Amino acid sequence: MRNLFEIDPWKIIENKFDPNKQKQAESIFSIGNGSFGQRANFEEKYTGPTLQGSYIGGVYYPDKTRVGWWKNGYPEYFAKVLNATNWIGIDISIDGEQLDLNIQQVKYFHRELDMQKGLLKRTFRVVFGSGKELEIESTRFCSMAREEIAAIAYSVTPLNFSGNVKFTPYLDGNVSNHDANYDEFFWHEDSRKLDMQKGILCTRTKKTDFCVATAMRFSFWREQELLTIHPNIAQREFYVENNFEHYLEQGVRFTLKKYVAVTSTINHSEFELSAKAIKRVRDAYTTGFDSLRNEHETAWAEIWKSADIQIEGDVASQQGIRFNIFHLYQTYTGKNAKLNIGPKGFTGEKYGGATYWDTEAYCLPFYLKTADPKVARQLLIYRYHHLDRAIENAEKLGFKDGAALYPMVTMNGEECHNEWEITFEEIHRNGAIAFGIYNYIRHTGDDAYLDTYGLPVLAGIARFWAQRFNWSEAKNAYVMLGVTGPNEYENNVNNNWYTNYIARWCIAYCLEVNAKVKSKLPAQLSAKEIEKFEHIVANVYLPKLEDTHIFLQQDGFMDKEQLNVSQIPVSERPINQHWSWDRILRSIFIKQADVLQGLYLFEDHFSEDVIRDNFNFYEPKTVHESSLSPCVHVILTAKIGLMDKALELYLRTSRLDLDDYNHEADEGLHITSMAGTWMSVVEGLAGVRVTESGLSIHPNIPKPWNTYSFQIRYQNQPLALAISQHKVSITNLGSALISCELSGVNIQIEAGATHEAALK
C-alpha cells in the first residue's frame, strides 16, 4: 500500500503542496451533491498542471466518433458529460502580481476533505515577489440540502504588511473538455447579466440544446463585520466578473463569501431557468454561509447514520471504505429519476460520464441494501424506458423480431461507444440488466414490477441471446462466437464461459417469469419462442478443463503460455501502460474477474469446492487493472475462507483511487467500483446474502480488525450488524419481525431486539 495522502478515519489530508500530485488531488478531493460536482481545482488562478472540471448531471454533448475507418453499426457519436461554467473562480492580486501557487513561494499548505461534513478546506501561506506574505483559508461545499446551491468562504490575512489586495470573483463559461475528439467547443452563450456583487451566465449546449444558468452573489467581511463595497464590473463573451481593491490590515482576516446556483433544463423549463437560478442564489445569499453549511452538514449526518461502515483496528481500511461511500452519495442520491450513475461521477471526464453495465452489476446491490426500494426500482425503470432504443441498437447490428441489445455506453438509451470490440462484442452487459431485475425481485418481492416493466425487458434480452447463439454441428450444442467478456484483455473470442452462462440463465429466467405472468397478462412469448428458448437452455456449450472443476474462460485459453502475475516485472505494471495491445491480447493475464464474475453472481449454482478451484486457478493470472475486479475477488475469498487474501484485496479495492494503484486517478475516480467496495465488506467479509430463500449471514473478520459494523435494509426493514473477533450481533431497528439464517442457524429477531452469537 502506497499512501498519496495522510491516513485519517474521516478525512483525506494533504500536508504539503506537490504540483506533481495536483491532478490526482483534484480528483480525490472532488465534491458534489448528486446534481452537480466540482473537481478540487483552486479558486485562484493556477498555471501548473490541472484539469479544470465543473460537471452537471445529465447535461451532455454527442461528440462525433473518432475512428480510423468506419464500419456498419458504429455509433455516430460518443456522449460526453461536459465541463461546464467554472463557478469557483476568485482571483487575488497584490500590486498587479496575481496569486498563483505555480509561481509564488509556498511556505505552508494544508488541504483536507472532511467526509463526515462534506467540506473541502484549504489553508496555505505564500510569499509574493515583493516579499508580502498572505495566508489564505478556503472552505467550499456543494449543498446536500439544496441540490442547486454551492458556497465558498475565501479568507485572506496579510501576515507581514498592510495594504491593498484586489479580489475578483467571476464566472467563466469559456471552458472545454480535455477529452473532446476534435477539440470542439461544445457551448453557445445565451445571455449574461451583471451588477454589483452579483452576476449570471446562461449557456446552451450545441446540438443537444441543454441550457444551464449559473448565478453568483457574494459578500465581503472584516472578521465578523459585513462591509459595504463598490466593485467594478466587467464582462465579455462567456465571462462575468466583479473586481475591487480593499485595504487590508496586517493580521486581520477578510473573507469573501461566494454563493452559486446552478440550474439546468434537466429540472426546469428553458423559460424559467434564469429566474430560478437568480432566486436560488438570492435565497442562499440571504440564508448566509454558516446556515447553509449547517444545513449541508446536517444532511450528511443523516446520511452517515445509516450509510457508515465503522472499522476498528485498521485506520487505512476505515478511511478507504468511508472514501468510497462518500463519493457514492456525492454522485447519486436517488432524488432525480432522469439521472443515472457515471463511472467517474463528477470527478473527471474519462468514459464520458455515461451509463454503463456497472450500474446493474455493482451499484444496484448497494442501493438495494442501503436505500428505500424505490431508488433501485428507479434505476431499473430507467432501462425499461430505453427498451425501444435497445431494440433499435440490436436492429442496427442485424437482429430482429424485438431482440434488444442494451448499450455499453449511453445517455439516452442509444449506443454511443465507438470501440468495435466493446460496442459489438461486449454483449454480456445485457445479462447484467436481466440479473439486476432478478436481484431486485429477490430483495423486494415486488412481483408487480415484473408484470409491468420486468418481463418486456427480459423478453427483449432473451430474444437477442436466442439469435446470438448459433448451433454447432461439431459440438452438437449452441455456441456463441466473436465476443468480449468482462475481461477486456481478451477480444473476439469464442464461447466466453461467462457470456454463455449468463445468456443461458437470462433465457431460462425469462421463461420462468413469462410462465408466472402469463395468467394475468397477454403472453409476451409465443409458443414457438418458448420451444426455441427451452431447446437453447438445454444445449448451451460451456467450455471446461477436462477432469477438473475449472471452467475455461473461452475456447483456446489453455493454448496460452501459462504464467502468473508474479512473473511480470514490477517495472512493467500496469501492463496496459507498458505493453502493446497485441502482447496483452496474446498473454494469459486477466484484466478483471471473468469466470469469477459468474461464480459471484451465481454462487448458489456451484459448490464451494468448485468456487475454490476456479479462484485458485484464475486469481494468480489476474492483474486487477479494472477497478471492477478486486471487489469480486474479496467476496469469493471470504466465502472460501482466505481471509488474509480477502483483506489484501479489500485494501486494493477500497484504496484503489486513494493510493492510485493503476496510475490514473488524475483522470477521475472509479465511482461505480466504489459500490463494489461496499459489497466487498457487506457481501464478502460479513457474508450477507439475499436469495430466493431469504436473508442469510455468514460473517467473518480479518485478523487486524477489532470490530466492524454497518446497517443494511432487508424487506425495507433496517438491521444493524456488528462483528468482532469473537461474536456477531444483529439488531432489528425496524418495526416487524425479521427471520434470517446466521451461520447456518435459522433465527428470528423481534422489532427492537438484538440477537448475539459466537462468531464461528
C-alpha positions in Angstrom: 0.0 0.0 0.0 1.4 3.4 -1.0 -0.2 6.4 0.6 -0.6 9.5 -1.6 -2.1 11.4 1.4 -2.4 11.2 5.2 -4.3 8.3 6.8 -7.3 9.6 8.9 -10.6 7.9 9.6 -12.8 10.8 8.4 -10.5 13.0 6.3 -8.3 13.0 3.3 -5.4 15.2 4.2 -2.6 16.7 2.1 0.1 18.5 4.2 2.5 19.6 1.5 1.8 21.1 -1.9 3.2 18.9 -4.6 2.4 20.1 -8.2 3.1 16.5 -9.4 0.1 15.3 -7.3 -2.2 18.2 -8.2 -4.3 16.4 -10.9 -4.6 13.3 -8.7 -5.7 15.5 -5.8 -8.2 17.4 -7.9 -10.0 14.0 -8.5 -9.6 12.6 -4.9 -10.7 15.9 -3.2 -13.7 16.4 -5.5 -17.1 17.4 -4.1 -20.6 17.0 -5.4 -24.3 16.6 -4.4 -25.9 14.2 -6.9 -26.9 17.1 -9.1 -23.6 18.7 -10.0 -20.0 18.5 -8.9 -16.6 20.1 -9.0 -13.0 18.8 -9.1 -10.8 20.2 -6.4 -9.3 22.9 -8.6 -8.1 26.1 -6.9 -10.3 29.1 -6.7 -7.5 31.4 -7.6 -5.5 31.3 -10.8 -3.2 28.3 -11.2 -0.9 27.9 -14.2 0.5 24.5 -13.2 -0.7 21.1 -14.4 -4.5 21.0 -13.8 -7.7 19.6 -15.2 -10.5 22.2 -14.7 -13.8 20.3 -14.1 -17.3 21.5 -13.3 -19.9 18.9 -14.2 -23.7 18.9 -14.2 -25.7 15.6 -14.1 -27.4 14.7 -17.3 -26.0 17.6 -19.4 -24.1 16.0 -22.3 -22.9 16.5 -25.9 -22.8 14.0 -28.8 -19.1 14.3 -29.7 -18.5 12.9 -33.2 -17.0 9.5 -33.1 -13.3 9.4 -34.0 -12.2 6.2 -35.7 -9.6 5.3 -38.3 -12.3 3.9 -40.6 -16.0 3.4 -40.4 -17.8 0.1 -40.0 -21.5 -0.6 -40.3 -23.2 -0.3 -36.9 -20.7 2.2 -35.5 -22.4 4.9 -33.3 -22.1 8.3 -34.8 -21.1 9.9 -31.5 -19.6 9.3 -28.1 -21.6 11.2 -25.5 -19.7 13.4 -23.2 -20.7 14.9 -19.8 -19.5 18.4 -20.3 -17.1 20.6 -18.5 -19.5 23.5 -17.6 -19.1 27.1 -16.3 -16.3 27.4 -13.8 -18.1 28.8 -10.8 -15.4 28.6 -8.2 -13.2 31.5 -9.5 -11.8 34.1 -7.1 -8.6 35.7 -8.3 -6.3 37.5 -5.9 -3.6 40.0 -6.7 -1.2 42.5 -5.0 0.4 45.3 -6.8 -0.5 43.7 -10.1 1.0 40.3 -9.2 -1.6 37.6 -9.3 -1.7 34.8 -6.7 -0.6 31.6 -8.4 0.8 28.6 -6.5 2.8 27.7 -9.5 4.7 31.0 -9.2 4.8 32.2 -5.6 6.8 30.6 -2.9 4.5 28.3 -0.8 5.6 28.4 2.8 2.7 26.2 4.2 0.0 24.2 2.6 -2.8 22.1 4.1 -5.8 20.7 2.2 -8.4 18.4 3.6 -11.6 16.7 2.5 -13.8 16.3 5.5 -16.0 13.4 4.5 -18.1 13.4 7.7 -19.3 17.0 6.9 -18.8 17.1 3.1 -16.4 20.1 3.2 -13.3 20.9 1.2 -10.9 23.1 3.1 -7.6 24.6 2.2 -5.1 26.7 4.2 -1.8 28.0 2.8 0.8 30.8 3.1 2.5 32.3 0.1 5.2 35.0 -0.4 4.8 37.3 -3.3 7.7 38.7 -5.4 7.6 41.9 -3.3 8.1 39.9 -0.1 4.5 40.4 1.0 3.1 37.3 2.7 -0.6 36.2 2.7 -2.4 33.4 4.5 -5.4 32.0 2.6 -8.1 29.8 4.0 -11.0 28.5 1.9 -14.0 26.3 2.6 -16.4 25.1 0.0 -19.2 22.7 -0.5 -22.0 21.6 -2.9 -25.1 21.6 -0.7 -26.6 18.2 0.0 -29.6 20.1 1.4 -30.2 22.4 -1.6 -29.1 20.5 -4.7 -28.7 23.5 -6.9 -26.5 25.5 -4.5 -22.8 25.7 -3.7 -20.9 28.1 -1.5 -17.3 29.2 -0.8 -15.8 31.1 2.1 -12.4 32.5 1.0 -10.4 34.3 3.7 -7.3 36.4 3.2 -5.0 37.5 6.0 -1.9 39.8 5.4 0.9 38.4 7.6 3.7 41.0 7.3 2.1 44.1 5.8 -1.0 46.3 5.5 -2.1 47.3 2.0 -4.5 46.9 -0.9 -5.4 43.5 -2.1 -7.5 43.0 -5.2 -10.4 40.4 -5.3 -12.0 39.2 -8.5 -14.9 36.8 -8.1 -16.1 35.6 -11.5 -18.0 33.0 -13.6 -16.2 31.7 -16.7 -18.1 29.7 -19.3 -15.1 29.6 -21.7 -14.3 26.0 -20.8 -13.6 22.9 -22.9 -13.4 19.2 -22.5 -10.0 17.7 -22.2 -11.4 14.5 -24.0 -13.0 16.3 -26.9 -12.5 14.2 -30.0 -11.9 17.1 -32.4 -11.0 19.9 -29.9 -14.5 21.2 -30.5 -16.0 23.8 -28.2 -19.4 22.5 -27.0 -21.3 25.6 -25.8 -23.2 28.6 -27.1 -23.7 31.7 -24.9 -27.4 32.5 -24.4 -27.1 35.6 -22.2 -25.2 37.2 -19.3 -26.2 39.8 -16.8 -24.0 41.6 -14.3 -24.4 44.0 -11.4 -22.6 44.9 -8.3 -21.9 41.8 -6.1 -23.8 39.5 -8.5 -23.9 38.1 -12.0 -25.4 35.3 -14.1 -24.2 33.4 -17.2 -26.6 31.3 -19.3 -25.1 28.8 -21.7 -26.5 26.3 -24.1 -25.0 23.1 -25.5 -24.6 22.7 -29.2 -26.8 20.0 -30.8 -28.5 18.8 -27.6 -29.8 22.2 -26.5 -29.3 21.7 -22.8 -29.5 25.1 -21.1 -27.5 25.9 -17.9 -27.8 29.0 -15.8 -25.0 29.8 -13.3 -25.6 32.7 -11.0 -23.4 34.1 -8.3 -23.6 36.6 -5.4 -21.0 37.5 -2.8 -20.4 39.4 0.3 -17.2 40.8 1.9 -16.4 40.6 5.6 -13.8 42.1 8.0 -13.7 39.3 10.7 -17.4 39.2 11.7 -18.3 42.6 10.2 -20.1 42.8 6.9 -18.5 45.5 4.7 -20.0 47.7 2.1 -18.0 47.6 -1.1 -18.4 49.2 -4.5 -16.9 46.7 -7.0 -16.2 47.3 -10.7 -18.0 45.1 -13.1 -16.6 43.6 -16.3 -17.8 41.2 -18.9 -17.0 39.6 -22.2 -18.3 36.6 -24.1 -18.8 33.6 -21.7 -17.5 35.6 -18.8 -18.7 38.0 -16.0 -16.8 39.4 -13.0 -16.8 41.8 -10.2 -13.5 43.2 -9.0 -12.5 45.5 -6.2 -9.4 46.5 -4.1 -9.6 46.8 -0.4 -7.2 48.0 2.2 -6.3 45.0 4.5 -4.7 45.5 7.9 -1.9 43.2 8.9 -3.1 40.2 10.9 -6.8 40.8 10.2 -8.8 38.3 8.4 -11.0 39.4 5.4 -13.4 36.9 3.9 -15.2 36.8 0.6 -18.3 34.6 0.7 -19.4 33.5 -2.7 -22.8 31.8 -3.3 -23.6 30.0 -6.5 -26.7 28.5 -8.1 -26.6 26.0 -11.0 -29.9 25.3 -12.7 -30.4 23.4 -15.9 -33.2 22.2 -18.3 -32.8 18.8 -16.8 -35.0 20.1 -14.0 -36.6 23.3 -15.3 -38.1 24.7 -18.4 -35.9 26.9 -20.5 -38.2 29.9 -19.9 -37.9 29.8 -16.1 -34.2 28.7 -15.9 -32.6 32.1 -15.4 -35.2 33.3 -12.9 -34.8 30.1 -10.9 -31.0 30.5 -10.7 -31.4 34.1 -9.6 -34.0 33.2 -6.9 -31.9 30.2 -5.7 -28.8 32.2 -5.3 -30.6 35.1 -3.7 -32.2 32.7 -1.1 -28.7 31.3 -0.4 -27.2 34.7 0.0 -30.0 35.7 2.4 -29.6 32.5 4.4 -25.9 33.1 4.8 -22.8 30.9 4.6 -22.9 29.5 8.1 -26.6 28.5 8.0 -26.1 26.9 4.5 -23.1 24.9 5.9 -25.1 23.8 8.9 -27.9 22.5 6.6 -25.4 20.7 4.5 -23.6 19.2 7.5 -27.0 18.0 8.9 -27.9 16.4 5.6 -24.5 14.5 5.7 -25.0 13.5 9.3 -28.4 12.0 8.4 -26.8 10.0 5.5 -23.9 8.7 7.7 -26.4 7.5 10.4 -27.3 4.5 8.2 -24.6 4.6 5.5 -21.4 4.4 7.6 -19.3 1.3 7.9 -17.2 1.5 11.1 -14.0 -0.4 11.3 -11.9 -0.5 14.5 -8.3 -1.6 14.5 -7.2 -0.5 11.0 -7.4 3.2 10.1 -6.4 2.6 6.4 -9.3 0.2 6.0 -11.6 2.7 7.7 -10.6 5.7 5.6 -10.9 3.6 2.5 -14.5 2.5 2.9 -15.7 5.9 4.0 -14.0 7.5 1.0 -15.9 5.1 -1.2 -19.3 5.6 0.5 -18.8 9.4 0.5 -18.2 9.6 -3.3 -21.1 7.3 -4.0 -23.5 9.6 -2.2 -22.0 12.7 -3.8 -22.6 11.1 -7.2 -26.1 9.6 -6.9 -28.7 10.4 -4.3 -31.7 8.8 -6.0 -33.7 12.0 -5.9 -33.8 12.6 -9.7 -35.3 9.9 -12.0 -33.7 11.4 -15.0 -30.1 10.7 -13.8 -28.1 7.6 -13.6 -24.5 6.8 -12.4 -21.5 7.7 -14.5 -18.3 5.7 -13.9 -16.4 8.9 -13.0 -19.2 10.7 -11.4 -18.4 14.4 -11.1 -14.6 13.8 -10.7 -13.4 13.7 -14.3 -14.2 13.2 -18.0 -13.0 9.7 -18.8 -15.7 7.3 -20.1 -17.8 10.3 -21.0 -19.8 10.3 -17.7 -22.4 7.9 -19.3 -24.3 4.9 -18.0 -22.5 1.5 -18.2 -23.4 -2.0 -17.1 -21.7 -1.1 -13.8 -25.0 0.3 -12.6 -26.8 -3.0 -12.5 -23.8 -5.2 -11.7 -22.2 -3.1 -8.9 -24.3 -0.1 -7.9 -27.7 -1.8 -7.7 -26.7 -4.2 -4.9 -25.5 -1.2 -2.9 -28.8 0.7 -3.2 -30.9 -2.5 -2.7 -29.3 -3.0 0.7 -28.9 0.7 1.8 -31.8 2.7 0.4 -35.5 2.8 0.0 -36.5 0.2 -2.6 -37.9 2.9 -4.9 -34.3 4.0 -5.6 -33.3 0.6 -7.0 -36.7 0.5 -8.8 -36.0 3.8 -10.4 -32.6 2.6 -11.7 -34.3 -0.3 -13.3 -37.2 1.7 -14.8 -34.5 3.8 -16.4 -33.7 0.7 -18.6 -37.4 0.0 -19.2 -37.9 3.4 -20.7 -34.9 2.7 -23.0 -36.2 -0.6 -24.3 -37.3 0.8 -27.7 -33.8 2.2 -28.1 -32.2 -1.2 -27.1 -34.3 -2.8 -29.8 -33.1 -0.2 -32.3 -29.5 -0.8 -31.2 -30.0 -4.5 -32.0 -31.6 -3.8 -35.3 -28.5 -1.8 -36.4 -26.5 -5.0 -35.9 -28.9 -7.2 -37.8 -31.1 -8.6 -35.1 -34.9 -8.6 -35.5 -38.3 -9.5 -34.0 -37.9 -7.4 -30.9 -34.4 -8.5 -29.9 -32.9 -5.9 -27.6 -29.3 -5.1 -27.1 -28.7 -2.6 -24.3 -25.9 -0.2 -25.0 -22.4 -0.4 -23.4 -22.4 3.3 -23.0 -25.4 5.6 -23.1 -27.1 8.8 -22.1 -30.5 8.4 -23.7 -30.6 4.6 -24.5 -28.7 4.9 -27.8 -25.4 3.2 -28.0 -22.5 5.7 -28.1 -19.4 3.7 -27.6 -17.1 3.5 -30.6 -14.6 0.7 -29.9 -15.7 -2.2 -32.0 -14.5 -4.9 -29.7 -16.7 -3.4 -27.0 -19.7 -1.9 -28.9 -20.3 -5.1 -31.0 -18.8 -7.8 -28.8 -19.0 -7.0 -25.0 -22.6 -8.0 -25.0 -22.6 -9.6 -21.6 -24.0 -6.2 -20.5 -27.4 -7.5 -21.4 -27.1 -10.2 -18.8 -26.2 -7.7 -16.0 -29.5 -5.8 -16.7 -31.6 -9.0 -16.5 -29.7 -10.1 -13.4 -30.5 -6.6 -11.9 -34.2 -7.3 -12.3 -33.8 -10.7 -10.7 -31.8 -9.2 -7.8 -34.4 -6.5 -7.2 -37.2 -9.1 -7.1 -35.5 -11.3 -4.6 -34.7 -8.3 -2.4 -38.1 -6.7 -2.5 -40.6 -9.3 -3.6 -42.1 -6.7 -5.9 -43.7 -9.1 -8.4 -45.8 -6.2 -9.8 -42.6 -4.8 -11.3 -42.2 -7.9 -13.4 -45.8 -7.6 -14.7 -45.4 -4.0 -15.9 -41.7 -3.4 -16.5 -39.6 -6.5 -16.0 -41.0 -9.0 -18.5 -40.8 -6.8 -21.6 -37.2 -6.1 -20.9 -36.4 -9.8 -20.1 -38.2 -10.9 -23.3 -36.2 -8.4 -25.5 -32.9 -9.6 -23.9 -33.8 -13.3 -24.3 -34.7 -12.8 -28.0 -31.3 -11.2 -28.5 -29.5 -14.1 -26.9 -31.5 -16.7 -28.8 -30.4 -15.0 -32.1 -26.8 -14.5 -30.9 -26.3 -18.2 -30.2 -25.8 -20.5 -33.2 -26.0 -24.3 -33.4 -22.6 -26.0 -33.9 -22.8 -29.4 -35.6 -19.3 -30.1 -34.5 -20.1 -29.6 -30.8 -23.7 -30.7 -31.0 -24.5 -27.6 -28.9 -25.3 -23.9 -29.1 -22.2 -21.7 -29.2 -21.5 -18.0 -29.2 -18.8 -16.7 -31.4 -16.9 -13.4 -31.5 -17.5 -11.9 -28.1 -15.5 -10.0 -25.5 -16.2 -10.9 -21.9 -15.8 -8.7 -18.8 -12.0 -9.4 -19.2 -11.3 -6.9 -21.9 -7.7 -8.2 -22.3 -9.4 -10.9 -24.5 -11.2 -9.7 -27.6 -13.2 -11.5 -30.3 -13.1 -14.9 -28.6 -15.4 -17.9 -29.0 -17.5 -19.3 -26.2 -16.6 -17.0 -23.4 -17.8 -19.0 -20.4 -19.3 -16.1 -18.5 -21.2 -14.7 -21.5 -22.5 -18.2 -22.5 -23.5 -18.9 -18.9 -25.3 -15.6 -18.2 -27.0 -15.7 -21.6 -28.4 -19.2 -20.9 -29.6 -18.0 -17.5 -31.3 -14.9 -19.0 -33.3 -17.1 -21.3 -34.2 -19.5 -18.5 -35.2 -16.6 -16.2 -37.4 -15.1 -19.0 -39.2 -18.4 -19.4 -39.8 -18.6 -15.7 -41.1 -15.1 -15.4 -43.3 -15.5 -18.5 -44.9 -18.6 -17.0 -45.6 -16.7 -13.8 -47.0 -13.6 -15.5 -49.0 -15.0 -18.4 -52.0 -15.9 -16.3 -52.5 -12.2 -15.6 -51.3 -10.5 -18.8 -51.2 -11.2 -22.6 -48.4 -13.5 -23.5 -45.0 -11.9 -24.1 -43.5 -15.0 -25.7 -45.1 -17.1 -28.4 -45.3 -20.9 -28.2 -42.7 -21.1 -31.0 -40.3 -18.8 -29.0 -40.9 -20.8 -25.8 -40.0 -24.0 -27.7 -36.8 -22.5 -29.1 -35.8 -21.0 -25.8 -36.2 -24.2 -24.0 -34.0 -26.0 -26.6 -31.3 -23.5 -26.2 -31.3 -23.6 -22.4 -30.9 -27.4 -22.5 -28.0 -27.4 -25.0 -25.6 -24.4 -24.4 -21.9 -25.2 -24.7 -19.8 -24.2 -21.7 -16.1 -24.8 -22.0 -14.4 -26.7 -19.2 -11.0 -28.2 -18.5 -11.4 -31.9 -18.7 -11.4 -33.9 -15.4 -11.4 -30.7 -13.3 -13.7 -28.2 -11.8 -12.1 -25.4 -13.9 -14.4 -23.5 -16.3 -12.3 -22.3 -19.2 -12.5 -18.6 -19.8 -13.0 -19.3 -23.5 -12.1 -21.7 -26.3 -8.3 -21.9 -26.6 -7.5 -20.5 -23.2 -5.1 -23.3 -22.4 -3.1 -22.6 -25.6 -1.7 -19.5 -24.0 1.6 -19.6 -22.1 0.5 -20.4 -18.5 2.2 -17.7 -16.5 1.3 -15.9 -13.2 1.2 -12.2 -12.4 4.1 -12.6 -10.0 6.3 -13.3 -13.1 5.6 -9.8 -14.5 8.4 -7.3 -13.5 7.1 -4.5 -11.3 8.5 -2.0 -13.7 6.0 -3.3 -16.4 2.9 -2.9 -14.2 0.3 -1.9 -15.0 0.7 -3.8 -18.3 -1.8 -1.6 -20.1 0.6 1.3 -19.8 3.7 -0.6 -20.8 2.8 -3.4 -23.2 1.5 -3.3 -26.7 -2.2 -4.3 -27.1 -1.1 -7.2 -29.3 1.1 -8.5 -26.4 -1.7 -8.1 -23.9 -4.2 -10.0 -26.1 -1.8 -12.9 -26.6 -1.0 -13.1 -22.9 -2.7 -15.2 -20.2 -3.3 -12.2 -18.0 -6.8 -11.1 -17.0 -7.8 -7.5 -16.6 -10.8 -8.3 -14.3 -12.8 -11.2 -13.0 -14.5 -13.1 -15.8 -15.2 -16.7 -14.9 -15.1 -15.5 -11.3 -17.7 -12.8 -12.1 -20.1 -15.6 -13.0 -19.3 -17.6 -9.9 -20.0 -14.5 -7.8 -23.4 -13.8 -9.4 -24.5 -17.5 -9.4 -22.7 -18.8 -6.4 -25.7 -20.8 -5.4 -25.3 -22.8 -8.6 -21.9 -24.2 -7.6 -20.3 -26.0 -4.6 -17.6 -24.3 -2.5 -15.0 -26.7 -3.9 -15.8 -25.5 -7.5 -15.5 -21.9 -6.4 -12.2 -22.5 -4.6 -10.6 -24.4 -7.5 -11.6 -21.7 -10.0 -10.4 -19.0 -7.7 -7.1 -20.6 -7.2 -6.7 -21.1 -10.9 -7.6 -17.6 -12.1 -6.7 -15.2 -9.3 -2.9 -15.6 -9.8 -3.4 -14.7 -13.5 -5.4 -11.5 -12.8 -3.7 -8.1 -12.9 -6.8 -6.3 -11.5 -6.3 -3.4 -14.0 -10.0 -2.9 -14.0 -11.5 -1.2 -10.9 -14.3 -3.7 -11.1 -12.1 -6.7 -10.4 -10.8 -6.7 -6.8 -14.2 -6.5 -5.1 -15.5 -9.7 -6.7 -12.3 -11.4 -5.6 -12.8 -10.2 -2.0 -16.3 -11.7 -1.9 -15.1 -15.1 -3.2 -12.0 -15.2 -1.0 -14.1 -14.5 2.1 -16.6 -17.3 1.1 -13.8 -19.9 0.8 -12.1 -18.7 4.0 -8.9 -17.0 2.6 -9.2 -14.0 5.0 -5.6 -12.8 4.6 -6.1 -12.6 0.9 -9.5 -11.0 1.4 -8.0 -8.2 3.4 -5.2 -7.7 0.9 -7.8 -7.3 -2.0 -10.1 -5.3 0.2 -7.4 -2.7 0.7 -6.7 -2.7 -3.0 -10.4 -2.0 -3.9 -11.1 0.4 -1.1 -7.9 2.4 -1.7 -7.7 2.0 -5.5 -8.0 5.7 -6.1 -6.7 7.0 -2.7 -3.4 5.2 -3.4 -3.7 5.4 -7.2 -2.9 1.7 -7.8 -3.5 2.0 -11.5 -1.8 5.4 -12.0 -4.9 7.0 -13.4 -6.6 8.9 -10.6 -5.7 12.2 -12.3 -8.5 11.3 -14.9 -11.1 10.9 -12.2 -12.3 8.4 -9.7 -13.8 4.9 -10.2 -17.3 5.7 -8.8 -19.2 2.6 -9.8 -16.5 0.2 -8.5 -16.8 2.0 -5.1 -20.2 0.3 -4.8 -18.2 -2.9 -5.3 -16.0 -1.9 -2.4 -19.1 -1.7 -0.2 -20.1 -5.1 -1.4 -16.7 -6.5 -0.5 -17.4 -5.7 3.1 -21.1 -6.5 3.3 -21.4 -9.4 0.9 -17.8 -10.5 1.3 -16.5 -10.2 4.8 -19.9 -10.2 6.5 -21.3 -12.8 4.1 -24.7 -11.1 3.7 -26.8 -12.7 1.0 -30.4 -12.1 0.0 -31.6 -15.1 -2.1 -35.0 -16.5 -3.1 -34.9 -18.3 0.3 -34.5 -15.1 2.2 -31.7 -13.4 4.2 -28.5 -15.3 5.2 -25.5 -14.0 7.0 -22.1 -15.9 7.3 -19.8 -13.4 8.9 -16.0 -13.4 9.2 -13.4 -10.8 10.2 -9.8 -10.1 9.2 -7.3 -10.6 11.9 -6.1 -6.9 12.1 -9.6 -5.6 12.7 -11.1 -5.5 16.2 -14.7 -4.9 15.1 -16.7 -3.7 12.1 -20.3 -2.6 12.0 -22.9 -1.4 9.5 -26.5 -1.2 8.6 -28.5 -2.8 5.8 -32.1 -2.9 4.8 -34.0 -6.2 4.3 -37.6 -6.1 3.2 -37.3 -2.4 3.8 -36.5 -3.0 7.5 -33.2 -1.6 8.9 -30.8 -4.1 10.5 -27.6 -3.2 12.4 -24.8 -5.7 12.3 -21.6 -5.7 14.5 -18.9 -8.3 14.1 -15.9 -8.7 16.4 -13.2 -11.3 16.7 -15.5 -13.4 18.9 -19.1 -12.6 18.3 -21.7 -11.2 16.0 -24.7 -9.2 17.0 -27.7 -8.3 14.8 -30.2 -5.6 16.0 -33.6 -5.2 14.3 -34.1 -1.5 14.0 -37.4 -1.9 12.2 -41.0 -2.4 13.2 -41.5 -6.0 12.0 -40.2 -9.5 12.9 -37.1 -10.5 10.8 -36.3 -14.1 10.0 -32.8 -15.0 8.7 -30.1 -17.6 8.7 -27.0 -16.8 10.8 -24.0 -19.1 10.1 -26.4 -21.9 9.2 -28.8 -21.5 12.0 -32.3 -20.1 11.4 -33.2 -17.3 13.8 -35.9 -14.7 14.4 -35.4 -11.2 15.7 -38.3 -9.2 17.1 -38.6 -5.5 16.3 -36.2 -3.6 18.6 -34.4 -6.7 19.7 -30.8 -7.8 19.4 -29.5 -11.3 18.7 -26.0 -12.2 19.7 -24.0 -15.3 18.8 -20.4 -16.6 18.9 -18.5 -16.0 15.7 -18.0 -19.3 14.1 
